[in-house]
Amino acid sequence: MTQRRHPPTRLRIIAPMSENYASKRERWQRLLDALPENLRGHISLRNVEAVSALSPEAQGTLAQAIQAGLKRLPRAIELLGKAPELTVSELLGKVEQANPIQEPAVESAADFNPDAYRRLADLVQFCYPDMPRVSAEALGQADALSGVLQVVSALESLFASPHLNSDFVLVVFHACLKQALERLEDKLAENPAFGQAISKNNLTTHSTEVSNA
């Protein structure tokens, strides 16, 4: 009697539950904390997983390339993932050969250092104290606040720069901020609702110091 053969049992791959923002941020932060110190301040949330997957030698090459002026970080990470043996000069040369159209010059919100996200979330909660922290952090990644995030990131970089100790740089920076404030006042004058929103959200107090916690 011919024995009936049953088709082989197929393994079912069960997709893991999708992460919420809070758990994803915690995982990213753990990965960021585990990176070498000379890399931590230069790696964005979007890139931290890819950098963590690089070998220690490739991470060292990446850190040296950043110190040498590397700008196209995603492209460099991709190259090191495929060829971790690249030297710093080889890596920089290959990155420069990349088509600029494929690598946008303006960073998206996900490209910023986690410190910029934290500062922006602090600002959101300062203006809207009743908002939960998770909501404030999620808003920090929204497209609507991407321009503000760029400003926050640029300000943090400038205040940390030794060049700000120069009176020339300080004077130009002060003029830049004063001009921006004057333009903002003109914007507020265009619509009374803007002024009302400002007065309702802690911005008419004497201090606008935001907690770094």
C-alpha positions in Angstrom: 0.0 0.0 0.0 1.4 3.3 -1.0 1.9 5.6 1.9 0.5 9.1 1.4 3.1 11.7 1.7 2.2 14.9 3.4 3.7 18.2 2.2 6.4 19.5 4.4 5.3 21.8 7.1 6.2 25.4 6.4 7.6 27.5 9.1 5.6 30.6 9.9 7.5 33.7 10.5 5.7 35.8 13.0 6.6 39.4 12.8 7.4 41.0 16.1 5.1 43.6 17.5 5.9 47.0 16.3 7.8 49.2 18.7 6.3 52.3 20.1 8.2 55.5 20.1 9.3 55.3 23.7 10.8 51.8 23.4 12.5 52.6 20.1 14.1 55.7 21.6 15.3 53.7 24.6 16.9 51.1 22.3 18.5 53.8 20.2 19.9 55.4 23.3 21.4 52.1 24.5 23.0 51.7 21.1 24.3 55.2 21.2 25.8 54.9 24.7 27.6 51.7 23.6 29.4 53.5 20.7 33.0 54.8 21.1 33.1 58.2 22.8 34.5 59.9 19.7 31.5 58.8 17.7 28.6 59.5 20.0 28.2 63.2 19.4 28.2 62.8 15.7 25.7 59.9 15.1 22.0 60.6 14.5 19.0 58.5 15.6 18.5 57.3 12.0 22.0 56.1 11.7 22.8 54.7 15.1 21.7 51.1 14.3 23.8 51.0 11.1 26.8 52.4 12.9 26.4 49.9 15.7 26.5 47.1 13.2 29.9 48.1 11.9 33.1 46.4 13.1 35.2 48.2 15.7 37.8 48.9 13.0 35.2 50.4 10.6 33.8 52.5 13.5 37.3 53.8 14.1 37.7 54.7 10.4 34.4 56.5 10.5 35.4 58.5 13.5 38.6 59.6 11.9 36.8 60.5 8.7 34.4 62.7 10.6 37.3 64.5 12.3 38.7 65.0 8.8 35.6 66.7 7.7 33.2 64.0 6.4 29.8 65.4 5.6 27.9 62.6 3.9 27.6 60.2 6.9 24.9 57.9 5.5 26.9 57.2 2.4 30.1 56.6 4.4 28.3 54.1 6.7 26.9 52.3 3.6 30.4 52.0 2.1 32.0 50.8 5.4 29.3 48.2 5.8 30.2 46.7 2.4 34.0 47.3 2.7 35.1 47.7 6.3 38.8 47.5 5.3 38.6 51.0 3.7 41.2 53.5 4.9 40.1 57.0 5.8 41.5 58.5 2.6 39.8 55.8 0.5 36.5 56.4 2.3 36.6 60.1 1.8 37.4 59.7 -1.8 34.5 57.3 -2.5 32.1 59.5 -0.6 33.1 62.5 -2.7 32.4 60.5 -5.8 28.8 60.0 -4.8 26.1 61.8 -6.8 25.0 64.9 -4.8 21.5 64.4 -6.1 21.3 61.1 -4.2 22.5 62.7 -1.0 20.4 65.7 0.0 22.4 68.5 1.5 19.8 69.4 4.1 19.4 66.9 6.9 15.9 65.5 7.6 14.6 65.5 11.1 15.8 62.0 11.7 19.4 62.9 11.0 20.0 65.0 14.1 21.8 64.1 17.3 19.5 63.0 20.1 20.5 66.1 22.2 18.7 68.3 19.6 15.5 66.2 20.0 15.8 66.4 23.8 16.1 70.2 23.7 13.2 70.5 21.3 11.0 68.3 23.5 12.0 70.5 26.5 10.8 73.5 24.5 7.5 71.9 23.6 6.9 71.0 27.3 7.9 74.5 28.4 5.3 76.0 26.1 2.7 73.4 26.9 3.4 72.1 30.4 0.4 69.7 30.5 1.7 67.8 27.5 3.1 64.3 28.3 6.8 63.8 27.6 6.2 61.0 25.1 3.9 63.4 23.1 6.5 66.2 23.2 9.2 63.8 21.9 7.0 62.5 19.2 6.2 66.1 18.1 9.9 66.7 17.9 10.1 64.4 14.9 7.1 65.9 13.1 7.7 67.6 9.8 5.9 70.7 11.2 8.8 71.3 13.7 11.6 70.2 11.4 12.7 73.8 10.8 12.7 74.5 14.5 14.7 71.4 15.1 17.4 72.7 12.6 17.6 76.0 14.5 17.9 74.2 17.9 20.6 71.9 16.6 22.5 74.9 15.0 22.3 76.9 18.2 23.6 74.0 20.3 26.5 73.6 18.0 27.4 77.3 17.9 27.1 77.7 21.7 29.5 74.7 22.1 31.9 76.1 19.5 35.2 77.7 20.7 34.7 80.3 17.9 32.0 81.9 19.9 34.8 83.2 22.2 35.8 85.6 19.4 34.3 89.0 19.8 33.9 89.2 16.0 31.9 85.9 15.8 29.9 86.9 18.9 28.9 90.3 17.4 27.8 88.7 14.1 25.8 86.0 15.9 24.2 88.6 18.1 23.2 90.6 15.1 21.8 87.5 13.5 19.6 86.7 16.5 18.5 90.3 16.9 17.4 90.5 13.2 15.6 87.2 13.6 13.7 88.5 16.6 12.7 91.6 14.8 11.4 89.6 11.9 9.5 87.4 14.3 7.9 90.4 15.9 6.8 91.6 12.5 5.2 88.1 12.0 3.4 88.4 15.3 2.0 91.8 14.4 0.5 90.3 11.2 -2.0 88.2 13.2 -3.3 89.0 16.7 -4.0 85.3 17.3 -0.2 84.7 17.3 0.3 87.2 20.1 -2.5 85.6 22.1 -0.9 82.2 21.7 2.4 83.6 22.9 0.8 85.1 26.0 -0.9 81.9 26.9 2.2 79.7 26.8 4.7 80.9 29.3 6.5 83.2 26.9 5.6 86.5 28.5 7.5 85.6 31.7 10.9 87.2 32.4 12.8 83.9 32.0 12.5 81.4 29.2 15.2 79.1 30.6 14.3 75.5 29.7 15.3 72.6 31.9 18.0 70.2 30.5 16.5 67.3 32.4 
